[in-house]
Amino acid sequence: MAKRKSAATRKYWLFKSEPSCYSIDDLERDGTTFWDGVRNYQARNMLRDEIQPGDRVLFYHSNADPMAIAGTCEVVKPGYPDHTAFDPASDHYDAKSNPDKPTWFMVDVKLLKKFKQPVTREVLKECEALQDMMLLRKGSRLSIQPVTVEEWQAVHKLAGVKA
């Protein structure tokens, strides 16, 4: 396992998941999971090249009512090939993906905190400190997104928990 980053070099991210597929309750039950099924090249590159152990993640429930940040995670394993791309029985199967030269990558995360009250998209939109957050930009659909330290702190303030 790779060495964890110090707080000074840590990066922050937002990962989207549909709660009907995998929710923060599932992560609470499992403790740790691999973040599979990302099939966008820009998000793949972040998983493969940038996201590292010690980085922190906002867990966002997308395609939900309401859409909301439900809690936080920590990356515990750096990018490695997404094995679901090679499994024809998987919902994330990609017939063109080759185990010898993998196309898709994933990381492992562990739960840090499930928010008592998720921070809804509507609440996020009302927060001045989050006006430039990628999640809130029109047309922003990436399932993996960078988050600034200031955005991380603002979300925690809205959730009523220490960052």
N, C-alpha and C positions, 0 to 999 in steps of 0.2 A: 504494500500500500504506500502511496506517495506521501511525502511529508506535508503536513497541514500548513496552510499559510498563516502568517501573523495577521492580526487585525489591520495592520498598516497596509498589507498587500492584498487583502481579501477583496474579492469582487462580489457584486450583488446582482441577482437575477430574478426574473419572474418566470415561472413555469405554469403553463395552462394545462388543465385536465378537465374533461367532462366528468362530473361526479357520477354519472351513470356508468362510466368506464372504470375510473379509479378516483376515489375521493380522499379527502383528508382523513375521514373516518377509517378508510381502508389502510392508509399509512399509519394511523394511530394503532390499529390492530397489528399490522405487520412490523412496525418499528423502522424497518429499512426496506427499500425497494430499488429496483432498476427502473430508470425513466426511459421506457422504450416507445417505439412507434412514431418517432419524429421523422417525417418524410418531406422536409423542406431543406434545400441545400444550405441556405444561410443559417438556419437553426442548427443543422448538422455540423457546420463548421465551428460554431460556438461550442457545441458538445464535444467535438473532437479536439479542438485546438485551444480553447480559452478557459472553459469551466474546469476548476481544479478543486481537490479536497480542501475543505475549510471555507470555501465560498458559501454564501448564504442565499437562500431562495425563498421568494414569496410564492406560496402555493395558491393558485388562482383557479376557482371553479368557473369554467367557461360553459357556454351553452346551458345555462342553469337559470332558475328563477328564484332569487336574484343571482346575477353574476357577482362574485365577491372574492376577495382575498380571505382565505379561510385559516391561514396560519403560516408557519415558517419551517424550513428544512435546512439542513447542512449537507453539502456535497461530501461524500465519504469515499468515493472511488472515481478517478478521472475517466475520461472518455475511452470506450472500448467498443468493439463491433457489436451491433444490435443483432443478437441471434434470432430474434423474431422475424427478421427479414428473410431468413433461410428456411423457415418452417412453413410449409404449405398449409398447415392446419391453423396458422396464426392469422388474426385479422390484419396484421401488419406485414404479411408476406409480400416480398418483392421478387418476382421471378428473375429479374435482371441482376439482382444482387449476388455477388460471388464471395464465398467465404475466404478465398485466397486473396481477394482485393475488395474488402468490404466497402460498401457505399454508405451505409447508415451506422450511426454510433449512438451510444447512450452513456449515462453516468448513473451512479448509485447515490441515493439520498436517504437521510434519516430524519425523522420528525424532531423538530426542536420545540415548537409550541403550536397547539391548536388554539386559535382565538376563541374566547367565550362567545363573542359576537363577531361574525365575519364582517369585514369592511366592504360594503357594497360598492359597485361601480358608481352608483349615484352619489354616494358620500365622497368617493375619490374625486369625482368631477367637481365637487363643491370646494375642495381644498386648494387654496391658492398655491401652496408649495408643490402641488402635483400637476400644475397646468401644462408642463412640458413632458410629462411621463409618457413614454412610448405607448403604453397600454391604452391611453386615452386619445391618441391621435386618430383622426379619421382614416380609415383604410388600413390600420395597423392590425395585421392578422397573425403575426409570427407567434408560434407556441412557446418559444424561448426568447426572452427579451432581457437586455441589460437594464439595470436599475441603478440609479445614483445613490450614494450614501445619504444624501438629503431626502430622497424619495423613500428610502428604507426607513429612515427615522420618522418621517411624516406619517407613513402607514402605521408604524408602531404607536405613535401618538394617537392617531385615530382609533386604533384598537384598544387603547388604554393599557398598553403593556410597555415594559422597558425594552428598548432596542438592543 
